[in-house]
């Protein structure tokens, strides 16, 4: 089973000094002794009571001053970005925007966190258990326990992490609607039965040329009533909801089959020559269907998500 975090405890001596670089976020907690970290020609002393937060793909060397014991937490970059997305769900439209926001919020490749010896001591049992549990493939039963321990560690270090001041503009109504994720509501309101019935109709047959008046008839409502009730339940109008369902099915067929784009377009209920499919796909996915087939989502990188974030962070630093 995949784990978003791996914990490693190491005792370092001068003989183990080496260059490190990983495609994930590293948190190095010094539990005993001290060492010198070198980054871009700058020596950074780190001792007990301190921790290092290192961005993906950052190259640095470490050399213990005598001997040092450290715990290294390797945390998956996409996992952290996923939580950033959920923290700002009302302000950023999708996970790609969350990745860009992460690069702007945390442009520093290396941060020294001064937690204090007491806090490091309090974190000791958490770190020990993380190391023990992630030494082997975690079981399904222990999955949430591992993540509870990770959250405890992140909760302790977050107040000490420096972040840049970034202004996040409020999304437009179109950006709110253009979610790559499945249509969902944000206010935890109950879904009206009429809206659920109409949504189920469209799910059952997205190829139908559903008109608003026909959908309203099924719900025994007027068109204006249906539009209002459906938007209150799902955040978008019925016809926008249908477009999003079709785009999601198009994306799935593009990823999983070799069917021509023209065939896929007609299979989800659009006429290829009308151009509706291409416009809707670009609006919700950020790229045309043809480009999506060749390159994937607009921020896809052959090097992987960790390197993509590192490059975005370097670009953000160069703009300062």
SEVOPA-546440 format. One record per residue (C-alpha): residue in three letters; z, y, x. Coordinates in steps of 0.02 Angstrom, whole numbers, plus 50000, padded with zeros to 5 digits. Each point is the difference from the previous one (the first is absolute). Layout:
N
ALAZYX ...
***
This chain:
320
UNK500005000050000 UNK499555017350064 UNK501475011150048 UNK499875018950011 UNK501325000450137 UNK500414989850154 UNK501625002550095 UNK500184995750185 UNK501535001850112 UNK499685001250186 UNK501035002450156 UNK498995010450122 UNK500155001150188 UNK498995009750128 UNK498914984750020 UNK499455001249817 UNK499355017850010 UNK498295000449920 UNK498715009149895 UNK500154997849812 UNK498835004249857 UNK499944992549825 UNK498965002749843 UNK501585002349897 UNK501485011949992 UNK501364995650127 UNK501835004049983 UNK500934996450162 UNK501905000849985 UNK501005000350162 UNK501594989949979 UNK500594999350180 UNK499535008450164 UNK498605012750020 UNK498185001250049 UNK498635012550041 UNK498495000649886 UNK498445008250073 UNK498715007749883 UNK498515010250060 UNK500885004150164 UNK501655005049918 UNK501584990050035 UNK501124997549848 UNK501764993450034 UNK500704989449858 UNK501754992749992 UNK501294992649883 UNK500075009349835 UNK498165004250006 UNK498414992249932 UNK498155002550027 UNK498745001649859 UNK498254996350066 UNK498375002749906 UNK498664986449994 UNK498944997550157 UNK501065011850106 UNK499994994750182 UNK501595002350099 UNK501004991050134 UNK501854996050007 UNK501124996650147 UNK501854995549977 UNK501295008750108 UNK500784984050061 UNK500084990149839 UNK499795004349816 UNK500084990649835 UNK498855005849861 UNK499484994649827 UNK498175003249960 UNK499455000949818 UNK498114998449978 UNK499575006949828 UNK498294998249920 UNK499155017149985 UNK499224996849830 UNK501694994549933 UNK500775016850045 UNK498505009549932 UNK500154990549836 UNK501775006649981 UNK499455017550045 UNK498694998649862 UNK501324995149873 UNK501175013950056 UNK498645012949962 UNK499154991149857 UNK499935015849895 UNK499165010150138 UNK498774989150095 UNK498584990649916 UNK499914983850100 UNK500544990550153 UNK498645007650108 UNK500765017049964 UNK501704992850046 UNK499304994550168 UNK499365017650034 UNK501675007349945 UNK500934988450120 UNK498965006550146 UNK500415018049954 UNK501854997049965 UNK500314990150160 UNK498805006550134 UNK501204996250145 UNK499574983350082 UNK501774997850069 UNK501655006049929 UNK501734997950075 UNK501254997549859 UNK501815004150040 UNK500924989049878 UNK501654999250094 UNK500964985050064 UNK500994998049839 UNK498424998949894 UNK499204987750121 UNK501574989449991 UNK499975000549810 UNK498184994550003 UNK500384985650118 UNK500224986249868 UNK498435005949909 UNK498964999350158 UNK500734983150051 UNK499574992449831 UNK498245007350003 UNK499694992450171 UNK500664983149944 UNK499044999549835 UNK498335005550072 UNK500074988550150 UNK499164986849891 UNK498835001349851 UNK501065007149859 UNK500154989849842 UNK499595006749828 UNK501854999549959 UNK500435011050149 UNK498585012449978 UNK500985013149904 UNK501524997950111 UNK498965004350153 UNK499345015549914 UNK501735005149943 UNK500554999650182 UNK498465010050051 UNK500385013249868 UNK501795001250065 UNK499335003650176 UNK498725012549936 UNK501325008849895 UNK501055002350157 UNK498625007250108 UNK499065010749872 UNK501205015150009 UNK499685000750188 UNK498094999149992 UNK499085016450028 UNK498585003849883 UNK498815014749992 UNK499965011849853 UNK498504995549894 UNK499485008149838 UNK499344987349876 UNK498905008149868 UNK500244994049822 UNK498584988349949 UNK498715005549875 UNK499824990849835 UNK498454991350069 UNK500964994350155 UNK501394993349890 UNK498734990049901 UNK499054993950153 UNK501274986850052 UNK499304985150091 UNK501444989849932 UNK499954993049824 UNK500245012949862 UNK501855002549974 UNK501185012649928 UNK501255009850104 UNK501355004749874 UNK500664982849953 UNK499585003549819 UNK499764985649878 UNK498184996049966 UNK499515002749819 UNK499344984249918 UNK498405008949950 UNK499665004950182 UNK500424982550064 UNK498814992449872 UNK498585011550054 UNK500354996650185 UNK499964981249966 UNK498315001749914 UNK499255008650151 UNK500794987550121 UNK499264985649901 UNK498235006850010 UNK499665014350120 UNK498124997749976 UNK500055006349821 UNK499345017549969 UNK501665005249926 UNK499905016449906 UNK501565009849960 UNK499714998949813 UNK499874980950008 UNK501604998850101 UNK500875011649877 UNK499474988849856 UNK500814985050084 UNK501615010050019 UNK499905007049822 UNK500135017650070 UNK498905015250010 UNK499135003350165 UNK501145014650041 UNK501564989849960 UNK499414985550107 UNK499595011450147 UNK501735008049992 UNK500964983749980 UNK499004990850133 UNK500215014250126 UNK501885000449967 UNK500084981350034 UNK498814998050147 UNK499765017550069 UNK498115000349970 UNK498834999849852 UNK499294983449936 UNK498265002950072 UNK500695005050171 UNK501074984249994 UNK498434989849965 UNK499105008150148 UNK501444995650114 UNK500004982049942 UNK498144998850035 UNK500195007750172 UNK501384987750044 UNK498924985449945 UNK498535007050098 UNK501075001350157 UNK500594982149978 UNK498234993349978 UNK499395010050151 UNK501404992750107 UNK499904982149938 UNK498154996949964 UNK498285003150074 UNK499285006249835 UNK498855015150009 UNK500815016649952 UNK498755001549857 UNK500564983249930 UNK501855004450020 UNK499735016849914 UNK499224991949848 UNK501284986049999 UNK501425012449974 UNK499095009049860 UNK499075014550081 UNK498155003250013 UNK499575001250184 UNK498635013149978 UNK501165012149907 UNK501025003450157 UNK501654998849902 UNK500634985450104 UNK499725008650167 UNK500815016249942 UNK501524991149927 UNK500194988450151 UNK499945014750122 UNK501255009749894 UNK501304986249997 UNK499674990750164 UNK499465014650109 UNK498344992250055 UNK498414993649919 UNK499854981449956 UNK498754997150142 UNK501135008250129 UNK501504990549933 UNK499074983650028 UNK499605004350181 UNK501605008850055 UNK501354997349869 UNK501135014449942 UNK499685017150078 UNK501444998850125 UNK499674982050052 UNK500064997250187 UNK499364984950097 UNK501475002750118 UNK501294997449863 UNK501195011449905 UNK501225002750143 UNK498675007150116 UNK499275010449859 UNK501695008249973 UNK500225002950186 UNK498305008750009 UNK500445010849850 UNK501645004750083 UNK499105005050161 UNK498795010749898 UNK501465008449912 UNK500835003950168 UNK498405007350071 UNK499905012149853 UNK501725007250036 
***
